[in-house]
Amino acid sequence: MTTIKDSVHDHIRIDGVARDLLDTPEIQRLRRIRQLGTVSMVYPSANHTRFEHSLGVYHLACEALEYLGIDGRQADCVHAAALLHDVGHGPFSHNLESLTHRRTGRYHDDVHALLTEGDVGEVLRAHDLEPAAVADLVAGEGRFGQLVSGELDVDRMDYLVRDAHHTGVPYGTIDHGRLIRELTFVNGELVLDEGNVQTAESLLVARALMNPTVYSHSVARISKAMLRRAAERLLESPHNEVDADRLQRMDDHDLIAALRSCPSTGEFSRRLDQRDLFKRAVWAEIDDVPGGIIEADHESIRAFEREIAADAGVEPDSVILDVPGRPSMKESTTRVMVNGDVRQLGQQSPLVEALRAAQYSQWRFGVYSPAPERDRVGRAAVDVLGLDIDGALVSEVRDGLDTTLDQFVD
């Protein structure tokens, strides 16, 4: 058995298959992938990694299985899935996932090939565990897959608390101990036991508050968009031998080195290294953006960028459109027992509708450009995209907001 001191859960004891997996290259690679990607541009202490998060998820999975009375081979399978659930992440975590998915068709939880081959596959088979079964749990399949990847998963319980701890933002603080103690299965569904509507609400509120404050902070979004554009140029560069499959297996340091050494990405690399970030030329609410833009595919977005750049008289690389998906709240489908019936939280809690409304009002569409060009780019974007806002006010409103925010965090 190995005991590891953790900043969130104190001492974590690791035994069995998890102990043997711990020193595989696939798990150790997670030490070099930051949990929050570019969020450290906003919160300097947000440098925790996928490795420590994976340890936390494993720890909470062990506790949950103990309360649920699950042991033996099934518990070993869940232990392995919990520790391995993030091995499919590429550099900077989720930041580049949309880019690599377009080229490989894989998201980070599609780990069947990774778990079958190499040291991980050998360890799993040595413990009489089928790699495909563990990979299915990582993808959230089956009864116990809900515990690893679902509305009440231990992944979310760990990252909310861990991200709050390392950013210094208190909104992610939840009572994960109670959440775990109240988990139960009803007809194969993972639910919170009777009397826990408020417990489920706390998870929803924490996620809703952390999203605009940390995960979707404007500076984090700008740096993420710049990193994504740089990585896309890296893949397209004739001077580069990196393809999407190799990119997915890189760590943060590998990608930074590749961006610095590629002529096509040198300027983006310099800007990210020196935190010389693009600025917001447009920052628009959802009702001000035509639906065709929100639903546009990647190639259409790139065409809009080229048209805006031409209209503004700037280089194409000086315009980045950042289009979030439509607001959604998957956590509202969390199931809780109420008077002996299993109900979705969204059907039981009036708080859900209020949080949905808040999420809708917080949604923002961004157009980013270098500071000297943002006025021209902002006006061109309003004209080209047909945004329902006064183009002459784009810069004035943004400048006033930037001045206020700069007093606290850029």
C-alpha positions in Angstrom: 0.0 0.0 0.0 1.1 3.6 -0.8 -0.1 6.6 1.2 0.0 10.0 -0.5 -0.6 13.4 1.1 -3.1 15.4 -0.8 -3.9 19.1 -0.5 -7.7 18.4 -0.6 -8.4 15.0 0.9 -5.4 14.8 3.3 -4.1 11.2 3.1 -5.0 9.0 0.2 -4.2 5.2 0.5 -3.6 3.4 -2.8 -3.5 -0.4 -3.0 -4.1 -3.2 -5.4 -4.5 -2.5 -9.1 -4.5 1.3 -8.5 -1.1 1.0 -6.9 0.3 -0.9 -9.8 -1.2 1.6 -12.3 0.2 4.6 -10.5 3.7 4.4 -12.0 2.7 3.6 -15.6 3.8 6.2 -18.2 0.1 6.9 -19.0 -0.7 8.0 -15.4 2.6 9.8 -14.8 2.0 11.8 -18.0 -0.9 13.5 -16.1 1.6 15.2 -13.8 2.4 17.4 -16.8 -1.1 18.4 -17.8 -2.7 21.2 -15.9 -6.2 20.6 -14.7 -7.5 24.0 -15.7 -5.5 24.7 -18.8 -5.2 28.4 -19.3 -7.1 29.4 -16.2 -3.7 30.1 -14.5 -3.6 33.3 -16.7 -6.3 34.6 -14.4 -5.7 32.7 -11.1 -1.9 32.2 -10.8 -2.2 29.4 -8.3 -4.3 27.3 -10.6 -1.4 25.0 -11.5 -2.7 21.7 -10.2 -2.6 18.8 -12.5 -4.7 16.0 -13.8 -2.5 13.6 -11.8 -3.6 14.9 -8.4 -7.2 15.2 -9.6 -7.1 11.5 -10.7 -5.9 10.5 -7.2 -8.8 12.5 -5.7 -11.3 10.8 -8.0 -9.9 7.4 -7.0 -10.1 8.3 -3.3 -13.8 9.4 -3.6 -14.6 6.3 -5.6 -13.1 4.1 -2.9 -15.3 5.8 -0.3 -18.4 5.6 -2.4 -17.9 1.9 -3.1 -17.4 1.3 0.6 -20.7 3.0 1.5 -22.5 1.1 -1.3 -21.1 -2.2 -0.1 -19.3 -3.0 -3.3 -16.1 -5.0 -3.1 -14.1 -7.7 -4.9 -13.4 -7.7 -8.6 -16.2 -5.1 -9.4 -14.7 -2.7 -7.0 -11.2 -3.2 -8.5 -12.6 -2.4 -11.9 -14.1 0.8 -10.7 -10.9 1.7 -8.8 -9.0 1.3 -12.1 -11.5 3.4 -14.1 -11.4 6.2 -11.5 -7.6 6.5 -11.6 -7.5 6.1 -15.4 -10.5 8.3 -16.2 -8.3 11.2 -17.5 -5.6 9.4 -19.4 -7.2 10.3 -22.7 -6.8 14.1 -22.1 -4.5 16.0 -24.4 -2.3 18.9 -23.4 -4.0 21.7 -21.5 -7.0 19.4 -20.7 -10.2 20.4 -22.5 -8.8 23.4 -24.3 -7.9 21.5 -27.5 -10.5 18.7 -27.4 -12.7 20.2 -30.1 -9.7 20.5 -32.4 -8.4 17.0 -32.0 -11.9 15.5 -32.1 -12.5 17.0 -35.6 -9.5 15.1 -36.8 -9.6 11.8 -34.8 -13.2 11.4 -33.9 -12.2 10.7 -30.3 -13.0 12.6 -27.1 -10.9 12.2 -23.9 -13.1 9.5 -22.5 -12.7 7.2 -25.6 -9.7 5.3 -24.0 -10.3 1.7 -25.3 -7.1 1.7 -27.3 -5.0 3.3 -24.6 -6.1 0.8 -21.9 -5.6 -2.2 -24.1 -2.0 -1.4 -25.1 1.3 -0.8 -23.2 1.9 -0.9 -19.5 -1.7 -0.1 -18.5 -3.1 -3.1 -20.4 -0.5 -5.3 -18.8 -1.3 -4.2 -15.3 -5.1 -4.6 -15.8 -4.7 -8.1 -17.2 -2.3 -9.0 -14.4 -5.1 -8.2 -12.0 -7.6 -10.2 -14.1 -9.4 -7.1 -15.3 -10.6 -6.7 -18.9 -9.3 -3.4 -20.3 -12.4 -3.0 -22.4 -14.6 -3.2 -19.3 -12.6 -0.6 -17.5 -12.7 1.7 -20.6 -16.5 1.3 -20.7 -16.7 2.5 -17.1 -14.6 5.5 -18.0 -17.1 6.3 -20.7 -19.9 6.2 -18.2 -21.4 2.9 -19.4 -23.2 0.5 -17.2 -24.4 0.6 -13.6 -21.0 1.6 -12.1 -20.0 3.8 -15.0 -22.5 6.4 -13.5 -20.2 6.6 -10.5 -17.2 7.5 -12.7 -18.9 9.6 -15.3 -22.5 10.8 -14.7 -24.6 13.4 -13.0 -23.5 12.2 -9.6 -20.0 11.2 -10.4 -17.0 11.4 -8.2 -15.1 13.2 -10.9 -17.3 16.3 -10.5 -17.1 16.0 -6.7 -13.4 16.2 -6.7 -12.8 18.8 -9.4 -15.2 21.4 -7.9 -13.5 21.2 -4.5 -10.0 21.0 -5.9 -10.5 23.8 -8.4 -11.9 26.1 -5.7 -9.0 25.2 -3.4 -6.3 26.1 -6.0 -7.9 29.2 -7.4 -9.0 30.6 -4.0 -12.5 30.9 -5.3 -14.9 29.5 -2.6 -17.9 28.8 -4.7 -16.9 25.2 -5.6 -16.9 24.1 -1.9 -19.4 21.3 -1.5 -20.1 18.7 1.1 -18.7 15.8 -0.9 -18.8 13.6 2.2 -22.5 13.8 2.5 -23.0 13.4 -1.3 -21.1 10.1 -1.2 -22.8 8.8 1.9 -26.2 9.4 0.4 -25.6 7.6 -2.9 -27.7 4.6 -3.6 -28.9 2.5 -6.6 -32.5 2.2 -7.5 -33.4 0.0 -10.4 -29.8 0.3 -11.7 -29.8 4.1 -11.5 -27.4 6.0 -9.2 -29.5 8.4 -7.1 -29.4 10.5 -3.9 -31.4 8.9 -1.1 -34.5 10.4 0.5 -34.2 13.9 2.0 -31.3 15.1 -0.2 -32.8 17.6 -2.6 -30.8 20.4 -1.0 -27.6 18.2 -1.3 -28.2 17.8 -5.0 -28.9 21.5 -5.3 -25.6 22.4 -3.7 -23.7 20.5 -6.4 -25.7 22.4 -9.0 -25.2 25.8 -7.4 -21.4 25.2 -7.1 -21.1 24.3 -10.7 -23.2 27.3 -11.8 -21.1 29.7 -9.8 -17.7 28.3 -10.7 -18.5 28.4 -14.4 -18.5 32.2 -15.0 -16.0 32.9 -12.2 -13.4 30.3 -13.2 -14.1 28.0 -16.1 -15.5 30.6 -18.5 -13.8 33.7 -17.2 -13.2 36.1 -20.2 -9.4 36.0 -19.9 -9.4 32.2 -19.7 -11.6 32.0 -22.8 -9.4 34.4 -24.8 -6.2 32.5 -23.9 -7.9 29.2 -24.6 -9.1 30.5 -28.0 -5.6 31.7 -28.8 -4.0 28.4 -27.8 -6.6 26.5 -29.9 -5.8 28.7 -32.9 -2.1 28.2 -32.4 -2.5 24.4 -32.2 -4.6 24.4 -35.3 -1.9 26.3 -37.2 0.7 23.8 -35.8 -1.3 20.9 -37.4 -1.6 22.8 -40.7 2.0 23.9 -40.9 4.2 22.3 -43.7 7.2 22.7 -41.3 5.7 20.4 -38.7 5.4 16.7 -38.2 2.8 16.7 -35.5 -0.6 15.2 -36.4 -3.8 15.1 -34.3 -3.0 11.6 -32.9 0.4 12.7 -31.6 -1.0 16.0 -30.3 -3.5 14.1 -28.2 -0.6 12.2 -26.5 1.5 15.3 -25.8 1.7 17.0 -22.5 1.7 20.7 -21.8 5.4 21.0 -22.1 5.5 19.1 -25.4 3.0 21.4 -26.9 4.6 24.6 -25.7 7.9 23.5 -27.2 6.3 22.6 -30.5 4.6 26.0 -30.7 7.8 27.8 -29.9 9.7 26.0 -32.6 7.2 26.2 -35.4 7.5 29.3 -37.7 3.7 29.4 -38.2 2.9 29.6 -34.5 5.8 31.7 -33.2 3.8 34.9 -32.7 0.9 33.1 -30.9 3.5 31.3 -28.7 5.2 34.6 -27.8 1.9 36.2 -26.9 0.9 33.2 -24.7 4.4 33.1 -23.0 4.3 36.8 -22.2 0.6 37.0 -21.5 0.2 39.5 -24.3 -3.3 38.4 -25.0 -5.9 39.5 -27.5 -8.7 41.8 -26.3 -12.4 41.6 -26.6 -13.6 43.4 -29.8 -17.1 42.2 -29.2 -18.7 40.6 -26.1 -22.3 39.9 -26.9 -25.3 38.3 -25.1 -27.1 35.4 -26.6 -30.2 37.4 -27.7 -27.9 39.7 -29.8 -26.4 36.9 -31.8 -28.2 35.3 -34.8 -28.9 31.6 -34.3 -27.0 30.8 -37.5 -23.8 31.9 -35.9 -24.3 30.0 -32.7 -25.0 26.8 -34.7 -22.3 27.4 -37.3 -19.7 24.7 -37.9 -16.0 25.2 -37.7 -15.4 26.0 -41.3 -18.2 28.5 -41.3 -16.7 30.2 -38.2 -13.3 30.4 -40.0 -15.0 31.9 -43.1 -16.6 34.6 -40.8 -13.2 35.4 -39.4 -11.7 35.9 -42.8 -14.6 38.1 -43.9 -14.3 40.2 -40.7 -10.5 40.6 -41.2 -10.9 41.7 -44.8 -13.7 44.2 -43.8 -11.5 45.6 -41.0 -8.3 45.7 -43.1 -6.3 43.4 -40.8 -4.5 40.1 -41.1 -6.7 37.0 -40.8 -4.8 35.8 -37.7 -6.0 39.1 -36.0 -9.6 37.8 -35.7 -10.8 34.9 -33.5 -14.4 34.1 -33.0 -15.3 32.3 -29.8 -18.8 30.8 -30.0 -19.9 28.8 -26.9 -22.5 26.1 -27.2 -26.0 26.9 -26.2 -26.5 27.0 -22.4 -27.2 23.6 -20.9 -27.5 22.2 -17.4 -27.0 18.5 -17.5 -26.8 18.4 -13.7 -30.5 19.2 -13.6 -31.2 15.5 -14.5 -29.6 14.4 -11.3 -32.0 11.9 -9.7 -33.1 12.1 -6.1 -35.5 10.1 -4.0 -38.6 12.1 -2.9 -41.4 10.4 -1.0 -40.3 7.0 -2.3 -40.1 8.0 -6.0 -37.1 8.7 -8.1 -37.4 12.2 -9.5 -35.1 14.4 -11.6 -33.8 17.5 -9.7 -35.1 19.8 -12.5 -38.7 18.5 -11.8 -38.4 18.9 -8.0 -36.3 22.0 -7.4 -37.5 25.5 -8.2 -33.9 26.6 -7.9 -33.1 24.9 -11.2 -35.1 27.3 -13.3 -33.4 30.3 -11.6 -30.0 28.8 -12.3 -31.0 28.1 -15.9 -32.0 31.8 -16.3 -28.7 32.9 -14.8 -26.8 30.7 -17.1 -28.7 32.1 -20.1 -28.0 35.7 -19.0 -24.3 34.9 -18.5 -23.7 33.4 -22.0 -21.4 35.6 -24.1 -20.2 35.5 -27.7 -16.7 36.8 -28.2 -14.7 38.3 -31.0 -11.0 38.8 -30.1 -8.2 40.7 -31.7 -4.9 42.5 -30.8 -5.5 45.6 -28.8 -4.5 48.1 -31.5 -7.0 46.6 -34.0 -10.0 45.8 -31.8 -12.0 48.9 -32.6 -11.9 48.1 -36.3 -12.5 44.4 -35.8 -15.4 45.1 -33.4 -17.2 47.3 -35.9 -16.5 44.9 -38.8 -17.8 42.0 -36.8 -21.1 43.8 -36.0 -21.6 44.5 -39.7 -20.5 41.1 -41.1 -22.3 39.0 -38.5 -25.4 41.1 -38.3 -25.2 41.4 -34.5 -28.2 43.2 -32.9 -26.0 45.8 -31.1 -24.9 49.3 -32.0 -21.4 48.8 -33.5 -20.4 52.3 -32.3 -20.9 51.3 -28.7 -19.0 48.0 -28.9 -15.7 49.6 -27.9 -17.0 52.1 -25.4 -19.0 49.5 -23.5 -16.1 47.0 -23.5 -13.5 49.6 -22.5 -15.6 50.7 -19.5 -16.0 47.1 -18.4 -12.3 46.3 -19.0 -11.3 49.3 -16.9 -13.5 48.1 -14.0 -12.3 44.5 -14.2 -8.6 45.5 -14.5 -8.8 46.8 -10.9 -9.3 43.2 -9.8 -8.1 40.7 -12.4 -7.3 41.2 -16.0 
